[in-house]
Each structure stands twice: as C-alpha cells, then as structure tokens.
Amino acid sequence: MFTRTVRPAVALARAAQQQQQQQGMATLRELEQRLKSVRNIEKITKSMKVVASTKLTRAEKAMREAKKYGAANNELFKHVPVEEAEPKEPKILYLAVSSDGGLCGGIHSSISRAIKREVASSPGRLAIIGDKPKAQLSRSLAKDIGISFSGVGKDVPTFGEASAIADEIMKKGGEWDEIRIVSNAYISALSYEAHTTAVISAQALREAAGFQQYEMEEDVSKDLAEFALANAIYTALVEGHAAEISARRTAMENASNNALDMIGSLQLQYNRGRQAVITNELIDIITGASAL
C-alpha cells in the first residue's frame, strides 16, 4: 500500500525535474547563441576600428595639406570685406558638408543641428553633401533644399571632387550673395565640432573696397570667386573626412568594449545555468540511487 501511494508522487516529481532540465537546456542554448552572436559582433567592430585607425593617418596628412590652402582662402576674404552704401539682407546659400557613411557617432547630427541654428537666425537655401545629413534635414527643412550630392567621402576627397561640386553649385544653386559652408572641424583624435566658413559671390567681391584697390586690365572676380569656393569646399571635405574617420574609430572602440562587457555578463549567466543543470542531474541520480 505504501509503495502504491508513493509511486505517483515520485513520477510527478521526476516529470517536474525533467521539465526544469529541458527549460534549463533551452535557456543554455539561447545563451550560447547570444554569446556566439556577440563574439562575432566584437570581431567585426574590432576589425573596423583597426581599419579606421589606418585610414586616419592618411586623412590627417591630407587635412594638414588642405588647411594651408584654406588658410590662404580665409586671408583673402578677411582683407576684402564687403562695404555697401545701402546695407541689404544678403541671399544666403548654406552648404552642409558631410558624407553617406554611418557608424561614426554624431558626426552627421552635428552638421544638421548647426544648419538648423543658422537657418533659424538667417533664413536661406540649402545645398547638402552626403545622404545622411540630407535624410535628417529633409524632415524639417525639405522645402529649403535646392541641390544635393552623394557618393563623396568614401576615400580621401580630392580637389577635383570639390571643383565639380563648386561648378554644380554655380550652375544649379540659384542666386546667392554668400555661401556659408558648415562642416566638422577636426580638433583632435577624440573631438570635433561644427564650424562655418563664408564665401562671397563674384558680384560681392567686385563691390568690396579692398578688392577695388587693385588695378586689373580685365575682370577676374568670377574666376577668383569660383576658385575660392572650390578651395573652401575642398578644405571642408578633407577636414570633415578626418573628423568622420576619427569618430568612427572611437565609435568602434566603444562598441568593442561594450561587446566585451556583454560577453562577460552572458558567460557568467551561461556558467550559472550550466551549473544549475548539472546540480539537478546529480540530485536526480542521487535520489534514484537512494530509492534503489
């Protein structure tokens, strides 16, 4: 009678233990899959960090060379201030300089925020380099976007690319008195910030008192304005490219560190779950041996 009474309870206990073991094994399989996935992600982000570190050396070298021309450009416009007898509101064209690439932190958001601040204080038309800032600015300033460019910044930008962009702006950018180029300034390998460079039109250059002091047989203001625009765009592209590579390296380093932390946490959970399954199996074996 005692054996017949106890047998159903033992069967139920064993069934409950088997169900717990199955659930434990399912959880262990899920943890194992997550561990494998996170390890793969860590390998990818680590490789991308190495690639970005290699590219950063080239980008910094190109930036140092380009900034020499940019400094000469700024010196020119600093000595030819526009002085109008009747001050009027200038027609402004904002040029947002970024790229199409992702996985580089807030490099594109920095440009978008700066453009929104500039437009809020002095309204104007927009020209955009890069699909990422275009997607961000299209949400609030779609009606102001006149021309956009993509496919720029995959490698170190060249003066030929900047000249082509300047030519398209001259042809299709509409009427403007001043172009304000908003790009990321490379401060160090760990920091960057958006800054604005102004380039005036050929008409505004001809009207500048400093420019009129020079005696010239023929008007060169148009060629000078086009070259200055291409030069400023080139400087902004190269410096922005260096800032983007630096930001991508930092982002990939942070992602790798986060993946390593997650791997440690998941490995601890996996070890605890595996230990619990083994303990349950040992209890089952010992209980069966005691019953025999």
ROMITI-451535 format. One record per residue: x, y, z of N, C-alpha, C, CB in turn; residue in three letters. Coordinates in steps of 0.2 Angstrom, whole numbers. Glycine has a CB too. Example, Ala and Ser with C-alpha at 12.3 -4.5 7.8 and 13.67 -1.06 7.14 Angstrom:
BEGIN
(rec (66; -28; 39); (62; -22; 39); (66; -16; 39); (57; -22; 45); Ala);
(rec (64; -11; 35); (68; -5; 36); (64; 0; 39); (70; -3; 29); Ser);
***
This chain:
BEGIN
(rec (4; -6; 0); (0; 0; 0); (4; 6; 0); (-5; 0; 6); Met);
(rec (10; 6; 4); (14; 12; 4); (17; 13; -2); (19; 11; 10); Phe);
(rec (20; 8; -6); (23; 9; -12); (18; 11; -17); (26; 2; -15); Thr);
(rec (12; 9; -18); (7; 11; -22); (5; 19; -21); (1; 7; -22); Arg);
(rec (5; 21; -15); (4; 28; -13); (9; 32; -15); (2; 28; -6); Thr);
(rec (15; 31; -14); (21; 35; -15); (23; 35; -23); (27; 33; -12); Val);
(rec (22; 30; -27); (24; 30; -34); (21; 35; -38); (22; 23; -37); Arg);
(rec (15; 38; -38); (13; 43; -42); (16; 50; -40); (5; 44; -41); Pro);
(rec (18; 51; -34); (21; 57; -32); (28; 57; -34); (21; 58; -24); Ala);
(rec (32; 51; -34); (38; 51; -37); (38; 52; -44); (41; 44; -35); Val);
(rec (33; 50; -48); (33; 51; -55); (32; 58; -57); (27; 46; -58); Ala);
(rec (27; 61; -53); (26; 68; -54); (33; 73; -52); (21; 71; -49); Leu);
(rec (36; 71; -47); (42; 74; -46); (48; 74; -51); (45; 72; -39); Ala);
(rec (48; 67; -54); (53; 66; -59); (51; 70; -66); (53; 59; -61); Arg);
(rec (44; 70; -67); (42; 74; -73); (43; 82; -72); (34; 73; -74); Ala);
(rec (43; 84; -66); (44; 91; -65); (51; 93; -66); (42; 93; -58); Ala);
(rec (56; 88; -63); (63; 89; -64); (65; 89; -71); (67; 83; -60); Gln);
(rec (62; 84; -75); (64; 84; -82); (62; 90; -86); (60; 78; -85); Gln);
(rec (56; 93; -84); (53; 99; -87); (58; 105; -85); (46; 101; -85); Gln);
(rec (60; 105; -79); (65; 110; -77); (72; 109; -81); (66; 110; -70); Gln);
(rec (74; 103; -82); (80; 102; -85); (80; 104; -93); (82; 95; -85); Gln);
(rec (74; 102; -96); (73; 104; -103); (73; 112; -103); (66; 101; -105); Gln);
(rec (69; 115; -99); (69; 123; -99); (76; 125; -98); (65; 125; -94); Gln);
(rec (80; 122; -93); (87; 125; -92); (91; 124; -98); (90; 121; -86); Gly);
(rec (91; 118; -102); (94; 117; -108); (92; 122; -113); (93; 110; -110); Met);
(rec (86; 123; -114); (84; 128; -119); (87; 135; -117); (76; 129; -119); Ala);
(rec (87; 137; -111); (90; 143; -109); (97; 143; -111); (89; 145; -102); Thr);
(rec (101; 138; -109); (108; 137; -111); (109; 138; -118); (111; 131; -108); Leu);
(rec (105; 135; -122); (106; 135; -130); (105; 143; -132); (101; 131; -133); Arg);
(rec (100; 146; -129); (99; 153; -131); (105; 157; -129); (92; 156; -128); Glu);
(rec (107; 156; -123); (113; 160; -121); (119; 158; -125); (115; 158; -113); Leu);
(rec (120; 152; -127); (126; 150; -131); (125; 154; -138); (126; 143; -132); Glu);
(rec (119; 154; -141); (118; 158; -147); (120; 165; -146); (111; 157; -150); Gln);
(rec (117; 168; -141); (119; 175; -140); (126; 177; -139); (115; 178; -134); Arg);
(rec (129; 172; -135); (137; 173; -135); (140; 173; -141); (139; 167; -130); Leu);
(rec (138; 168; -145); (141; 167; -152); (140; 174; -156); (139; 161; -156); Lys);
(rec (134; 176; -156); (132; 182; -160); (136; 188; -157); (125; 184; -159); Ser);
(rec (137; 189; -151); (140; 195; -148); (148; 194; -150); (139; 196; -140); Val);
(rec (150; 188; -149); (158; 187; -151); (159; 189; -158); (160; 180; -150); Arg);
(rec (154; 187; -163); (155; 189; -170); (155; 197; -171); (150; 186; -174); Asn);
(rec (150; 200; -167); (150; 207; -167); (156; 211; -165); (144; 210; -163); Ile);
(rec (159; 208; -159); (165; 211; -157); (171; 210; -162); (167; 207; -150); Glu);
(rec (171; 205; -165); (176; 204; -170); (176; 209; -176); (176; 197; -173); Lys);
(rec (169; 210; -178); (168; 215; -183); (170; 222; -181); (161; 215; -186); Ile);
(rec (168; 224; -175); (169; 231; -173); (177; 232; -172); (165; 232; -167); Thr);
(rec (180; 227; -169); (187; 227; -168); (191; 228; -175); (190; 221; -165); Lys);
(rec (189; 224; -180); (192; 225; -187); (191; 232; -190); (189; 219; -191); Ser);
(rec (184; 234; -189); (183; 241; -191); (187; 246; -188); (175; 242; -190); Met);
(rec (188; 245; -181); (192; 250; -178); (200; 250; -181); (193; 248; -170); Lys);
(rec (202; 244; -182); (209; 244; -185); (209; 247; -192); (211; 237; -186); Val);
(rec (204; 246; -196); (204; 249; -202); (203; 257; -202); (198; 247; -207); Val);
(rec (199; 259; -197); (198; 267; -196); (205; 270; -194); (193; 268; -191); Ala);
(rec (208; 266; -189); (215; 269; -187); (220; 269; -193); (218; 264; -181); Ser);
(rec (220; 265; -197); (224; 265; -203); (222; 271; -208); (224; 258; -207); Thr);
(rec (216; 272; -209); (214; 277; -213); (215; 284; -210); (206; 276; -215); Lys);
(rec (215; 284; -203); (215; 291; -200); (222; 294; -201); (214; 290; -193); Leu);
(rec (227; 290; -202); (234; 293; -203); (234; 296; -210); (239; 287; -203); Thr);
(rec (231; 293; -215); (231; 296; -222); (226; 303; -222); (228; 291; -227); Arg);
(rec (221; 302; -218); (216; 308; -218); (219; 314; -214); (210; 306; -214); Ala);
(rec (223; 313; -209); (226; 318; -205); (231; 321; -210); (229; 316; -199); Glu);
(rec (235; 317; -214); (240; 320; -218); (237; 325; -223); (244; 315; -221); Lys);
(rec (232; 322; -227); (228; 326; -232); (225; 332; -229); (223; 322; -235); Ala);
(rec (223; 332; -223); (220; 338; -219); (225; 343; -218); (216; 336; -213); Met);
(rec (231; 341; -216); (236; 346; -215); (238; 350; -221); (242; 343; -212); Arg);
(rec (238; 347; -227); (240; 350; -233); (234; 354; -235); (241; 345; -238); Glu);
(rec (228; 352; -235); (222; 356; -237); (221; 362; -233); (216; 352; -237); Ala);
(rec (223; 362; -226); (221; 368; -222); (226; 373; -224); (222; 366; -215); Lys);
(rec (232; 372; -227); (236; 378; -229); (232; 382; -234); (243; 375; -232); Lys);
(rec (229; 378; -239); (225; 382; -244); (219; 385; -241); (223; 377; -250); Tyr);
(rec (216; 382; -236); (210; 385; -233); (212; 391; -229); (207; 380; -228); Gly);
(rec (218; 392; -226); (220; 397; -223); (221; 403; -227); (227; 396; -219); Ala);
(rec (224; 402; -233); (225; 407; -238); (219; 410; -241); (229; 404; -244); Ala);
(rec (214; 405; -241); (207; 407; -243); (204; 412; -238); (202; 401; -244); Asn);
(rec (204; 410; -232); (202; 414; -227); (205; 421; -226); (202; 411; -220); Asn);
(rec (212; 421; -228); (215; 428; -228); (213; 432; -233); (223; 426; -229); Glu);
(rec (211; 429; -239); (209; 434; -245); (202; 437; -243); (207; 429; -251); Leu);
(rec (197; 433; -240); (191; 436; -238); (191; 441; -232); (186; 431; -237); Phe);
(rec (196; 440; -228); (197; 444; -222); (199; 451; -224); (202; 441; -217); Lys);
(rec (203; 451; -230); (205; 458; -232); (201; 461; -237); (212; 457; -235); His);
(rec (195; 458; -239); (191; 461; -244); (184; 461; -241); (191; 457; -251); Val);
(rec (183; 465; -235); (176; 465; -233); (171; 469; -237); (176; 468; -226); Pro);
(rec (165; 466; -237); (160; 470; -242); (157; 476; -238); (154; 465; -243); Val);
(rec (158; 481; -241); (155; 488; -239); (150; 491; -243); (161; 493; -237); Glu);
(rec (144; 490; -241); (139; 493; -246); (136; 499; -243); (133; 488; -246); Glu);
(rec (134; 504; -248); (132; 510; -246); (125; 510; -243); (131; 515; -252); Ala);
(rec (121; 505; -245); (114; 504; -243); (114; 496; -241); (109; 505; -248); Glu);
(rec (116; 495; -234); (116; 488; -232); (109; 484; -234); (117; 487; -225); Pro);
(rec (109; 478; -236); (103; 474; -238); (104; 467; -235); (102; 475; -245); Lys);
(rec (99; 464; -235); (99; 457; -232); (102; 453; -238); (92; 454; -230); Glu);
(rec (108; 449; -237); (111; 445; -242); (107; 439; -243); (118; 444; -240); Pro);
(rec (107; 436; -249); (104; 430; -251); (109; 424; -249); (102; 429; -259); Lys);
(rec (108; 420; -244); (112; 415; -242); (111; 408; -244); (112; 415; -234); Ile);
(rec (116; 405; -246); (116; 398; -248); (120; 394; -243); (118; 396; -255); Leu);
(rec (117; 389; -239); (120; 385; -234); (122; 379; -237); (116; 384; -228); Tyr);
(rec (129; 377; -236); (131; 371; -239); (133; 366; -233); (137; 372; -244); Leu);
(rec (129; 361; -232); (131; 356; -227); (136; 351; -230); (124; 353; -224); Ala);
(rec (141; 350; -226); (147; 346; -229); (147; 340; -224); (153; 349; -230); Val);
(rec (145; 334; -227); (146; 328; -223); (147; 322; -228); (140; 326; -218); Ser);
(rec (144; 316; -226); (145; 310; -231); (139; 306; -231); (152; 307; -229); Ser);
(rec (140; 300; -234); (135; 295; -234); (136; 289; -229); (135; 292; -241); Asp);
(rec (142; 289; -226); (144; 284; -221); (140; 284; -215); (151; 283; -221); Gly);
(rec (139; 278; -212); (137; 278; -205); (142; 275; -200); (130; 274; -205); Gly);
(rec (139; 273; -194); (143; 270; -189); (149; 275; -187); (146; 263; -191); Leu);
(rec (147; 281; -186); (153; 286; -184); (150; 291; -179); (155; 290; -190); Cys);
(rec (146; 289; -174); (143; 293; -169); (139; 299; -171); (149; 296; -165); Gly);
(rec (140; 304; -169); (135; 310; -170); (138; 315; -175); (134; 314; -164); Gly);
(rec (142; 312; -180); (146; 317; -185); (141; 320; -189); (151; 313; -189); Ile);
(rec (136; 317; -191); (131; 320; -196); (126; 324; -192); (127; 314; -200); His);
(rec (124; 322; -186); (119; 326; -182); (122; 333; -180); (117; 322; -176); Ser);
(rec (129; 333; -179); (132; 339; -178); (131; 344; -183); (140; 338; -177); Ser);
(rec (132; 342; -189); (130; 347; -195); (123; 349; -196); (133; 343; -202); Ile);
(rec (119; 344; -195); (111; 345; -195); (109; 350; -190); (107; 339; -194); Ser);
(rec (112; 350; -184); (110; 354; -179); (113; 361; -180); (113; 352; -172); Arg);
(rec (119; 362; -183); (122; 368; -184); (118; 372; -190); (129; 367; -186); Ala);
(rec (116; 368; -195); (112; 371; -200); (105; 373; -198); (111; 365; -206); Ile);
(rec (102; 370; -194); (96; 372; -191); (96; 378; -187); (92; 367; -187); Lys);
(rec (102; 379; -183); (103; 385; -179); (104; 391; -184); (109; 384; -175); Arg);
(rec (108; 390; -189); (110; 395; -194); (104; 397; -198); (115; 393; -199); Glu);
(rec (100; 393; -200); (94; 394; -204); (88; 398; -200); (90; 388; -207); Val);
(rec (88; 396; -193); (84; 400; -189); (85; 407; -188); (83; 396; -182); Ala);
(rec (92; 409; -188); (94; 415; -187); (94; 419; -193); (101; 416; -184); Ser);
(rec (96; 416; -199); (96; 419; -205); (94; 415; -211); (104; 422; -207); Ser);
(rec (88; 415; -213); (85; 410; -217); (88; 410; -224); (77; 412; -219); Pro);
(rec (89; 404; -227); (92; 404; -234); (91; 397; -237); (99; 405; -233); Gly);
(rec (93; 396; -243); (93; 390; -246); (98; 385; -244); (93; 391; -254); Arg);
(rec (97; 378; -246); (102; 373; -243); (104; 369; -249); (98; 368; -239); Leu);
(rec (111; 368; -249); (114; 363; -253); (118; 358; -248); (119; 366; -258); Ala);
(rec (117; 351; -250); (119; 346; -245); (124; 341; -248); (113; 343; -242); Ile);
(rec (129; 340; -245); (134; 335; -247); (133; 329; -242); (142; 337; -248); Ile);
(rec (131; 323; -245); (130; 317; -241); (123; 315; -240); (133; 318; -234); Gly);
(rec (121; 309; -240); (114; 306; -239); (112; 307; -232); (114; 299; -242); Asp);
(rec (117; 306; -227); (115; 306; -220); (112; 313; -218); (121; 304; -216); Lys);
(rec (116; 318; -219); (113; 324; -217); (106; 326; -221); (118; 330; -217); Pro);
(rec (106; 324; -227); (100; 326; -231); (94; 322; -228); (101; 323; -239); Lys);
(rec (95; 316; -226); (89; 312; -223); (87; 316; -217); (91; 305; -222); Ala);
(rec (92; 318; -213); (90; 322; -206); (87; 328; -208); (96; 323; -202); Gln);
(rec (89; 332; -212); (87; 339; -214); (80; 339; -218); (92; 343; -217); Leu);
(rec (79; 334; -221); (73; 333; -225); (67; 333; -221); (73; 327; -230); Ser);
(rec (67; 331; -214); (62; 331; -210); (59; 337; -208); (64; 327; -204); Arg);
(rec (63; 342; -208); (61; 349; -205); (62; 355; -211); (64; 351; -199); Ser);
(rec (67; 354; -215); (69; 359; -220); (69; 357; -227); (76; 362; -218); Leu);
(rec (64; 352; -229); (64; 349; -235); (62; 355; -241); (58; 344; -236); Ala);
(rec (58; 360; -239); (57; 365; -244); (63; 369; -246); (51; 369; -242); Lys);
(rec (68; 369; -241); (73; 374; -242); (79; 370; -246); (76; 376; -236); Asp);
(rec (79; 364; -247); (84; 360; -250); (84; 361; -258); (84; 352; -249); Ile);
(rec (89; 364; -261); (89; 365; -268); (93; 360; -272); (92; 372; -269); Gly);
(rec (99; 358; -269); (103; 354; -273); (107; 349; -268); (108; 357; -277); Ile);
(rec (108; 343; -270); (112; 338; -265); (117; 334; -269); (107; 334; -261); Ser);
(rec (122; 331; -265); (127; 327; -268); (128; 321; -264); (134; 331; -269); Phe);
(rec (129; 316; -267); (131; 309; -264); (137; 306; -267); (124; 305; -264); Ser);
(rec (139; 301; -264); (145; 297; -266); (151; 300; -265); (144; 296; -273); Gly);
(rec (151; 305; -260); (158; 309; -259); (160; 307; -252); (156; 317; -259); Val);
(rec (166; 306; -251); (169; 305; -244); (170; 297; -243); (164; 307; -239); Gly);
(rec (170; 293; -248); (172; 286; -247); (179; 285; -246); (169; 282; -253); Lys);
(rec (183; 289; -249); (190; 289; -248); (192; 297; -247); (194; 287; -255); Asp);
(rec (199; 298; -246); (201; 305; -245); (199; 309; -251); (209; 305; -244); Val);
(rec (195; 315; -250); (192; 319; -255); (198; 322; -259); (188; 324; -252); Pro);
(rec (196; 324; -265); (201; 327; -270); (199; 334; -272); (203; 323; -276); Thr);
(rec (203; 338; -274); (202; 345; -276); (197; 344; -283); (208; 349; -278); Phe);
(rec (198; 339; -287); (193; 338; -292); (186; 337; -290); (196; 332; -296); Gly);
(rec (185; 333; -285); (178; 332; -282); (175; 339; -280); (178; 327; -277); Glu);
(rec (180; 343; -276); (177; 349; -274); (176; 354; -280); (183; 352; -269); Ala);
(rec (180; 354; -285); (179; 358; -291); (172; 356; -294); (184; 358; -296); Ser);
(rec (171; 350; -295); (164; 348; -298); (158; 350; -294); (164; 340; -299); Ala);
(rec (159; 350; -287); (153; 352; -283); (152; 359; -284); (155; 350; -276); Ile);
(rec (158; 363; -284); (158; 370; -284); (154; 372; -291); (165; 374; -284); Ala);
(rec (156; 369; -296); (153; 370; -303); (146; 369; -303); (157; 366; -308); Asp);
(rec (144; 363; -300); (136; 362; -300); (133; 367; -296); (135; 355; -297); Glu);
(rec (136; 370; -290); (133; 375; -286); (132; 381; -290); (137; 376; -280); Ile);
(rec (137; 383; -294); (137; 389; -298); (131; 388; -303); (144; 390; -302); Met);
(rec (130; 382; -306); (125; 382; -311); (118; 381; -309); (127; 376; -315); Lys);
(rec (118; 377; -303); (111; 375; -301); (109; 377; -294); (110; 367; -301); Lys);
(rec (114; 381; -291); (112; 383; -284); (108; 389; -283); (119; 384; -281); Gly);
(rec (106; 392; -289); (102; 398; -288); (106; 404; -287); (96; 397; -283); Gly);
(rec (102; 409; -286); (106; 416; -284); (108; 416; -277); (101; 422; -286); Glu);
(rec (114; 419; -276); (116; 419; -269); (121; 425; -269); (119; 413; -266); Trp);
(rec (122; 428; -263); (127; 433; -262); (132; 430; -257); (124; 439; -258); Asp);
(rec (131; 425; -253); (136; 422; -249); (134; 415; -248); (135; 426; -242); Glu);
(rec (139; 411; -248); (139; 404; -246); (142; 403; -239); (142; 399; -252); Ile);
(rec (138; 400; -235); (141; 398; -228); (141; 390; -228); (136; 400; -223); Arg);
(rec (148; 388; -228); (149; 381; -228); (150; 378; -221); (156; 380; -232); Ile);
(rec (145; 374; -219); (145; 371; -212); (148; 364; -212); (138; 371; -209); Val);
(rec (154; 363; -209); (157; 357; -209); (160; 355; -202); (163; 357; -214); Ser);
(rec (162; 349; -201); (165; 347; -195); (173; 349; -195); (164; 340; -193); Asn);
(rec (175; 353; -189); (182; 355; -188); (185; 349; -184); (182; 362; -185); Ala);
(rec (191; 347; -187); (194; 342; -183); (199; 345; -178); (199; 338; -188); Tyr);
(rec (197; 344; -171); (201; 347; -166); (206; 342; -163); (196; 348; -160); Ile);
(rec (204; 336; -162); (209; 331; -160); (206; 324; -162); (211; 331; -152); Ser);
(rec (210; 319; -161); (208; 312; -162); (202; 310; -159); (213; 307; -161); Ala);
(rec (200; 314; -153); (194; 312; -149); (188; 317; -150); (196; 311; -142); Leu);
(rec (189; 323; -153); (184; 328; -153); (184; 332; -160); (186; 333; -147); Ser);
(rec (178; 334; -161); (177; 338; -167); (171; 343; -165); (175; 334; -173); Tyr);
(rec (170; 348; -169); (164; 352; -168); (162; 356; -175); (166; 358; -163); Glu);
(rec (156; 357; -176); (154; 361; -182); (156; 368; -182); (146; 360; -183); Ala);
(rec (159; 370; -188); (160; 377; -189); (158; 380; -196); (168; 378; -188); His);
(rec (158; 386; -197); (155; 389; -203); (161; 393; -206); (149; 393; -201); Thr);
(rec (161; 392; -213); (166; 396; -217); (162; 400; -222); (171; 392; -220); Thr);
(rec (163; 407; -223); (159; 411; -228); (163; 412; -234); (157; 417; -224); Ala);
(rec (160; 411; -240); (162; 413; -246); (158; 418; -250); (164; 407; -250); Val);
(rec (160; 423; -252); (155; 428; -255); (155; 427; -263); (157; 435; -254); Ile);
(rec (150; 430; -266); (150; 429; -274); (154; 434; -277); (142; 430; -276); Ser);
(rec (155; 433; -284); (159; 437; -288); (157; 444; -288); (159; 434; -295); Ala);
(rec (150; 445; -288); (147; 452; -288); (149; 455; -281); (140; 452; -289); Gln);
(rec (148; 452; -276); (150; 455; -269); (158; 456; -269); (148; 450; -264); Ala);
(rec (162; 452; -272); (169; 453; -272); (171; 459; -276); (172; 446; -275); Leu);
(rec (167; 460; -282); (169; 466; -286); (167; 472; -282); (165; 466; -292); Arg);
(rec (162; 472; -278); (160; 478; -274); (164; 479; -268); (153; 477; -272); Glu);
(rec (168; 475; -266); (172; 475; -260); (177; 481; -261); (176; 469; -258); Ala);
(rec (178; 485; -256); (183; 491; -256); (190; 488; -256); (182; 495; -250); Ala);
(rec (192; 483; -253); (198; 481; -253); (200; 478; -260); (199; 475; -248); Gly);
(rec (195; 475; -263); (197; 472; -270); (197; 477; -275); (191; 467; -272); Phe);
(rec (194; 483; -274); (194; 488; -279); (200; 492; -279); (188; 493; -278); Gln);
(rec (204; 491; -274); (211; 495; -274); (216; 492; -279); (214; 494; -267); Gln);
(rec (215; 486; -281); (220; 483; -286); (218; 485; -293); (220; 475; -285); Tyr);
(rec (223; 487; -297); (222; 489; -304); (222; 482; -308); (227; 494; -306); Glu);
(rec (217; 481; -312); (217; 475; -316); (215; 476; -323); (213; 469; -313); Met);
(rec (218; 474; -328); (216; 475; -335); (209; 472; -337); (221; 473; -340); Glu);
(rec (208; 466; -334); (202; 463; -335); (199; 460; -329); (202; 457; -340); Glu);
(rec (192; 459; -329); (189; 457; -323); (190; 449; -321); (181; 458; -323); Asp);
(rec (193; 448; -316); (195; 441; -314); (191; 439; -307); (202; 440; -312); Val);
(rec (186; 443; -306); (182; 442; -299); (178; 435; -300); (177; 447; -298); Ser);
(rec (176; 434; -306); (172; 427; -307); (176; 421; -306); (168; 427; -314); Lys);
(rec (182; 421; -309); (186; 415; -308); (189; 415; -301); (192; 416; -313); Asp);
(rec (190; 421; -298); (193; 421; -291); (188; 418; -287); (195; 428; -289); Leu);
(rec (181; 420; -288); (176; 418; -283); (175; 410; -284); (170; 421; -285); Ala);
(rec (175; 408; -290); (174; 400; -291); (180; 396; -288); (174; 399; -299); Glu);
(rec (186; 399; -289); (192; 395; -286); (191; 395; -278); (198; 398; -289); Phe);
(rec (190; 401; -276); (189; 402; -268); (184; 397; -266); (187; 409; -266); Ala);
(rec (178; 396; -269); (173; 392; -267); (175; 385; -267); (167; 393; -272); Leu);
(rec (178; 383; -273); (181; 376; -273); (186; 374; -268); (184; 375; -280); Ala);
(rec (190; 379; -267); (196; 379; -262); (193; 378; -255); (200; 385; -262); Asn);
(rec (187; 382; -253); (184; 381; -247); (180; 374; -246); (179; 387; -246); Ala);
(rec (177; 372; -251); (174; 366; -251); (179; 360; -250); (170; 365; -257); Ile);
(rec (185; 360; -254); (190; 355; -253); (192; 355; -246); (196; 357; -258); Tyr);
(rec (194; 361; -243); (196; 361; -236); (191; 358; -231); (198; 368; -234); Thr);
(rec (184; 360; -232); (179; 357; -228); (178; 349; -229); (172; 361; -229); Ala);
(rec (179; 347; -235); (178; 340; -236); (184; 336; -233); (178; 338; -244); Leu);
(rec (190; 338; -234); (195; 334; -231); (195; 334; -223); (202; 337; -234); Val);
(rec (194; 340; -220); (194; 341; -213); (188; 337; -210); (194; 348; -211); Glu);
(rec (182; 337; -214); (177; 333; -211); (178; 326; -212); (170; 335; -216); Gly);
(rec (181; 324; -217); (183; 317; -218); (187; 314; -212); (187; 315; -225); His);
(rec (192; 318; -210); (197; 316; -205); (193; 316; -198); (202; 321; -204); Ala);
(rec (188; 320; -197); (184; 320; -191); (179; 314; -191); (180; 327; -191); Ala);
(rec (177; 312; -197); (172; 306; -198); (176; 300; -196); (169; 306; -205); Glu);
(rec (182; 299; -199); (186; 293; -198); (188; 293; -191); (193; 293; -202); Ile);
(rec (190; 298; -187); (191; 298; -180); (185; 296; -176); (194; 305; -178); Ser);
(rec (179; 299; -178); (173; 297; -174); (171; 290; -175); (168; 302; -176); Ala);
(rec (173; 287; -181); (171; 280; -182); (176; 276; -178); (172; 279; -190); Arg);
(rec (182; 277; -178); (187; 273; -174); (184; 273; -166); (194; 276; -174); Arg);
(rec (183; 279; -164); (180; 280; -157); (174; 276; -156); (179; 287; -155); Thr);
(rec (169; 276; -161); (163; 273; -160); (164; 265; -160); (158; 275; -166); Ala);
(rec (169; 263; -164); (170; 256; -165); (174; 253; -159); (174; 254; -171); Met);
(rec (178; 257; -156); (181; 256; -150); (176; 255; -144); (187; 261; -148); Glu);
(rec (172; 260; -143); (167; 259; -138); (162; 253; -139); (162; 266; -138); Asn);
(rec (160; 252; -146); (156; 246; -147); (160; 239; -145); (154; 246; -154); Ala);
(rec (166; 239; -146); (170; 233; -145); (170; 232; -137); (177; 233; -147); Ser);
(rec (171; 238; -133); (171; 237; -126); (165; 235; -123); (174; 244; -123); Asn);
(rec (159; 238; -126); (153; 236; -124); (151; 228; -125); (147; 240; -127); Asn);
(rec (154; 226; -131); (153; 219; -133); (157; 215; -128); (155; 218; -140); Ala);
(rec (163; 217; -126); (167; 213; -121); (163; 212; -115); (174; 216; -121); Leu);
(rec (160; 218; -113); (156; 218; -106); (150; 213; -107); (154; 225; -104); Asp);
(rec (147; 213; -112); (141; 209; -113); (143; 202; -113); (137; 211; -120); Met);
(rec (149; 200; -117); (151; 193; -117); (153; 191; -110); (158; 193; -121); Ile);
(rec (156; 195; -106); (157; 193; -99); (151; 192; -95); (161; 199; -95); Gly);
(rec (146; 196; -96); (139; 195; -92); (136; 189; -95); (135; 201; -93); Ser);
(rec (135; 188; -101); (132; 182; -104); (136; 175; -102); (132; 182; -111); Leu);
(rec (143; 176; -102); (146; 170; -100); (145; 168; -93); (154; 171; -101); Gln);
(rec (144; 173; -88); (143; 172; -81); (136; 168; -81); (143; 178; -77); Leu);
(rec (131; 171; -84); (124; 168; -84); (124; 161; -87); (119; 172; -89); Gln);
(rec (128; 160; -92); (129; 153; -95); (132; 148; -90); (133; 153; -102); Tyr);
(rec (137; 150; -87); (140; 146; -82); (136; 144; -76); (147; 149; -79); Asn);
(rec (132; 149; -74); (127; 148; -68); (122; 143; -71); (124; 155; -66); Arg);
(rec (119; 144; -77); (114; 140; -79); (116; 133; -80); (111; 142; -86); Gly);
(rec (122; 132; -83); (125; 125; -84); (127; 122; -77); (132; 126; -88); Arg);
(rec (129; 126; -72); (130; 123; -65); (123; 121; -62); (133; 128; -61); Gln);
(rec (118; 124; -63); (111; 123; -61); (109; 116; -64); (106; 128; -62); Ala);
(rec (110; 115; -70); (108; 109; -74); (111; 103; -71); (109; 110; -82); Val);
(rec (118; 104; -71); (122; 98; -68); (120; 97; -61); (130; 100; -68); Ile);
(rec (119; 102; -57); (116; 100; -50); (110; 96; -50); (116; 107; -46); Thr);
(rec (105; 98; -54); (99; 95; -54); (100; 88; -57); (94; 99; -59); Asn);
(rec (104; 87; -62); (105; 80; -64); (108; 76; -58); (110; 80; -70); Glu);
(rec (113; 79; -54); (116; 75; -49); (111; 73; -44); (122; 79; -46); Leu);
(rec (106; 78; -42); (101; 77; -37); (97; 71; -40); (97; 83; -36); Ile);
(rec (95; 71; -46); (91; 66; -49); (94; 59; -48); (89; 67; -56); Asp);
(rec (101; 59; -50); (105; 52; -49); (105; 50; -42); (112; 53; -52); Ile);
(rec (106; 55; -37); (107; 53; -30); (100; 50; -28); (110; 59; -26); Ile);
(rec (95; 54; -30); (88; 52; -27); (86; 45; -30); (83; 57; -30); Thr);
(rec (88; 44; -36); (87; 37; -39); (91; 32; -36); (88; 37; -46); Gly);
(rec (97; 33; -34); (101; 28; -31); (99; 27; -24); (108; 31; -30); Ala);
(rec (96; 32; -20); (94; 31; -13); (87; 27; -14); (92; 38; -10); Ser);
(rec (83; 28; -19); (77; 24; -19); (78; 17; -21); (72; 27; -25); Ala);
(rec (83; 16; -24); (85; 8; -26); (88; 5; -19); (90; 8; -31); Leu);
***
